[in-house]
Amino acid sequence: MKKTLIAFLAAGAACGQPARTTWKDYLGGPDSSHYSALKQINTKNVNQLQVAWSYDTGDSTSYTFSPLVVDDIAYFAAKQGSLVAVNAATGQELWVYSFPSAGGRGGQFSGISGQRGANYWESKDRSDRRVLVSQGGFLHAIDARTGKLVQSFGDNGKLDLKTGLDRGPALASRTPGRVFENILVLGSATGEGYLAPPGDVRGIDIVTGKLLWVFHTIPRPGEFGYDTWPKDAYKYMGGVDVWGEITVDEKRGIAYLPTASAKYELYGGDRLGDNLFADCILALDARTGKRLWHFQTVHHDLWDYDPDAAPQLVTVKHEGKTVDAVALASKNGFLYVFDRVTGKPLWPIEERPVPASDVPGEVAAKTQPFPTVVPPFARQSMTVKDMYDGFMKPEEKAWWKDRLSKARTGFYTPPGLTDTIQLPSVNGGALFFSTGADPTTGTVYVLSKDMPSIMKLVPAGESTADNAGGLIPNRPRPAGRGPAAGMPTPPQMGRAVYEQTCQVCHGAELKGDRGPEIDTAVAKQGADPVRAVITKGRGTMPAFASLPAQSMSDLMAFLARPDAAPIGSAPSAATMQAMGRLRVEPDYPAEVIPPPSRYKTGYGNEPYVITPPWSTITAYDLNTGKIKWQAPYGDVPQAGPSDKMRGNAYPKSGFVITAGGLLMFAGNDSKLYALDKDTGKLLFSKELPNGSLGVPAVYEVKGREYILLAVSGGNAYPAGAYVPPGGVTPPAISKSYIAFALPSAEKK
């Protein structure tokens, strides 16, 4: 019976999405499955893997770019954010396309160093082959064979990403959209602040660059969902962008999009209602942009629980019938499973009561949807009993125990004016790179991160530093925070500007969160290029053209010397206001009644205060809705006094699944792993010269199978981490791409 079922499912997969033996698409294919039908490397010989070739990136950047491979050419980001093409069998460089960079220099803001991937497209006769990648507010069409811009596309090879948008600057998502036929389905990133622009979805003609269609993610009068917002919200509210990963059912021409939360994410007093199409899986006709169906996973989101991992397509046996399903994993720890044509859940999803908000002006949704059969893949609450102190200095333990004991907790408890523990956090659960599928068995795999946050809302203008994220060392916040007596210094005033404007993306320690690390941006690039990026924006970085000149001067003083204004040294809101130093933010239209305040909070990511594992991978059998297995996602070597310290703390990498029976990945602990995809058993691990980011590519050239991955950063501990006795921080030494293969004599 079991063999019959597997054969049936394999046949079903063959009738739907084709078997993938190439890696010419982001995440392996339009279905985003991370799956390869190649099986030369398998459970019996994976321990023989060796380095086939490597390519030095030529810089110190940590790349999240996921390689593409077409025929015998590999494409990836290197050399100060350039797009590079190499021979996929030898690593020999073929061409380099360099993008414009701020001030003509390299570094964090240059090229495509922050992009997660690109798209490949070719005409039916293969006479026209293009790589499509976003950079600097433009979509670039690059000839895949020569590395030159395709002059017939857009404006001499580039398309302004403002095309089709009515409000605000167009920010390229760090994920690349999805190709279907001659159409690029393209999302965006809107920024995280109040009154950000809407994140409308567009269809772009790949041949010409012309706009084909637009879907309004914040509905307009007469459109479905308009009544779930305040009147005319599309004119001044924002977010609901598709910054995550798009999946396409090629057979049916359906694009499945995970939509982001409305902005501001953690307070919604100015956006009362359910806020469609925020936090949805949205099924659109890829040719026209017409809505086919949707499901909202979170009503009136107050936790930033937007889905962004790729929806997964599988064919399963459900209640005696063959069902083509789509599964969506979200940051809240749930996996939602639907009939991919009708949008009907395969198993009931119940609306259950959740806690109310006590924040002035806020009206939380009374219920939220809970899957009933499919269990969550992540922990969804934390109390002091779950506290882990292995990374705490002895004097910190009592402080953390007291703080966690006093904090409010519980799943879907809205952020309040006192400490609230949120698990999963804003950056927990399933994010980009986190989902994949085996189409032959109906199995969906989810990488998740159990990272708590501690939230505390404060009125806009006040410092959010007290809960801005206790990255190791997890130190107590001393009483009497603030600058020393007397006039605040320019770096201290700049710290206040940073907390209100930049911290939400770059973190309290400037070590990166949603955005890149910028603690050395001015030192490496100079003040002028950094100031230009802040003023004009670049890539996913929004423009802050309204920042007053004095505030900009203060901010630059802080970025030049972050050590001169540590966390807690920013002057109070009253002091800043008295000195005329607060940022001038956009205001609501005259006819709109504003909320009592624009409340804000630091994200408060606390990845090491909860018991491990901190990251896991879960395999679901979607023929039954049950978990097949769950295992830590790698290991942290020498991690501390406990031998249970398993799982990369916060990996920004993804796995691949192969017909050879393997699930393979490399994370921030500088190791390559191979698990048995059916059991989760560890089969093989191999030391790498550095941590890995992005998703590997699995491909074949002249009968030899390769796995190609970026080895360019992501150590097990953040910089400046408190490492307990015996702990070792792996050095960041190598920035490269490495291709592994079996020895030539073993490849058959």
Steps between C-alpha positions, in 0.01 A plus 500: 500500500779741594689436174179550304438834671853623433472398134165676480642820648803491271268467201290790629808716536602418147159619375537830687833670563778341288790313659786743564844396376626856446531804727417787266240649733518660842446226764535232232189562293178702463354271769767623749542142623880497554471155338730327250420176320872425473614197701865438417585630847297285738474359850768236431774721355439850640789450745735502200425859402803712425566852374475507121577871467480828688473868409634781717244783531779757505355697791394470865125497435270230638277409204146366534476453124370158391682386182333417170642242259401475133664242277865527609495858631450603864386850596548659842594823680866581579765770452339792683147394409553428131317227310757239404477212250736203531546160343283275719742206468825686572419835662685687223373857476318583175378854556424759769222761492567783748208709628521867595591548866465789743789740452670255267606283791417149609368381833163436660305724265655402168374278222287195577686400815175494697282328240383142561501398137409573138277367221597333174287514184550379147298516177355178360775471242765594764631781280424748778620416852482742792580530868262738677611658826397808700750761617495868584129548429520337157436158352798407283474264201845352435593279206577163659776423249684833477429681828379809313172686553222400257439839339150412373370454856354800684727803474817363340495184711355636826145546627418761763338314789261791556316375191134435582513641852305809603657578839843520650839371387517157343727275702620177348430195708812304583319194358484504121136437403402212274508433123194350329508475123606851386377667819688597814271505803666758720458601863667783688606622843330806648704576809383448857381844610164668541335615177727287283369451143288197403681195365307447178590191294581538132534291187786615273556396137848345507563567130417872498482610864142624456255489790234233441290513816486626859329343800419742782589337830320779690165498318347803336131595489301223335775239545463197724621569855465880487265490801763328719692831530414855600352707216749578220779321687681432171575873479706512819549149650771265386679170512322182386792446266632172362858514625510123530509208260250445217398156371338420163295199391622487139224263386219730616671838476428583864740711706492450877622800696560542875406856591662705775344675797358852488724779628569584775507130585473503880234764558185543292302783656500676161395192298204351686350195330628167367723675240471284188719396324759515778633166633340294224576225259378665184429296184513712184465420132863550396397626154250765612554567872138407573433374854390137499487443878670598822527399863599743775720331761493790751227761538613855583857384559667646812795255515655534152401139436493542123582194288794536263629143445412348163163319481563133420319293235439129559260235370352289780240235572230665713178332607540248218553762228797644317546862606746756368578696814690814598651535848599830661733516801498828691694688764236410760600131494197367308485306174180569305400250228249570218366360178712707265213554251210583731680628811297266721701380804577128491434486874282738701647833608310638800451858613586506872483785753827678576601766759389861460731802493521758780697758298317831444333513159566134419224252415642150459315233303278290725598171334785354296509192270649180650572186293339199673677190365840622383712565813717812528868466408624754758449579866231764543544623856772549760506546877782532749499119523640492144792729585848382403801653675790326323603821326444730796764638728435400860378847600246505217302193598299658782425807288365291212298278729337805656428660162347186350295432813338845483434505125164425345502190284278278290445438129330793324530725806526846340803718576423735788645784703687252721727209406325233290678178398431410137584154366554455212642847466497748214802314361397153613293217357543442126660776291661516156691185388298299756273267301540222245321190379551151363235474225536121480383439858279795590749612765550866592806609699510811720804665658397701806662721760391504864609854576300693762449876505421724793274782386414825673318776313594861564357818344681602183797720578599314814797265509439135415847397618380325816356218294693533178650155505743351749741346254773318687624606747159483668582771744268666753381846409624725780275745681518868415560451129585803290787735435718644769403831659543798270447554129469177295780443251428483124548117495253467789247713318573295189428184701150640569444569129628150420262336748199671343605466136744216441500256789192310387699361205865515611473401867598668825865403458512595129575133425205454268152359532276544199764720345879449482753573772608864487727541802799560271317654201646849541844369589515285187316715249529856623227738616383628161398163348318400819321836519396458134345160570310632804366794299420325172454136603651198328363152436277411795619805692232774496587866445492736799496824304283667768764459770591853621856612429596516868357152564698369204814660639437337839431163340822515298695587816359188663563272200857626482557408868236259633722425799459862615127446560431147628152362559328708765692822438238670282340812651131495587227588252434822694864604474512425128175683437617802694811508283296465181673176413213254445433363154207653312279208393226503235163598637149368446264672255303786654174302498650205693471487879843380621547245780602611853864440407717326247619239744828325425712224649840343453471148367675366808636183337645280775620187318692338784280540807276206410592134530641345182466393228473849353437386146343179376388337179161329491381250239122479445321215324215692340317180411417486871578850630739351755864568579733228368806620686657808656871559556738783596625698203868431537711550811688775679846363579637561850177685571495487875466287809209294364537217251148582378605825334377407157389710208645805329392800704356701211593352162450704185552196285272239346503131419469293181321167454617241245370183340815340642321491836677803647414825671813715494585839647775716646437764764680750717694231688745440212389148411337324208234247607318214330190347661288208387200683354259228616615466861701813587797285603837672466703316235796730446656830603805679370691802630485814289739797511211732597128517556255490211211721393241447227377179336743263323456404134493135392585438135673269251768569241617223264362227721645629828275633777604804704373691801604867497472728803619835629757474780525864588391571853253427775702380797339310787527798736434869425794735517578595858317199636552381854636148451497284814814320613591237243304673224679581177393763248581382146716758322366671189778419255369393162255670266434272208267274308582129521372220277504146641481179298590135525850399391501457123547125532200473732244709315337198338 
